[in-house]
């Protein structure tokens, strides 16, 4: 069905989806795929968990950190999936 990308010939860990407007996916043929996935999830979730522990859920800082996380992850994926990274 194509839900998992696995291509040993592609050296990139993060690759664009076939329909580019849908974002990126991880190439699970690379050894660094799972550490990359864990790192991206940790990068997004750890600051939000820290804010939740300190009672700052649904405040302006919560939404600012969430927006910053999303922007940074999108930029990282965009750079790592660029054709020049081959």
Secondary structure, 3 states (H helix, E strand, C coil): CCCCECCCCCCCCEEECCCHHHCEEEECCCCCHHHHHHHHHHHHHHHHHHHHHCCCCCCHHHHHHHHHHHHHHHHHHHHHCCHHHC
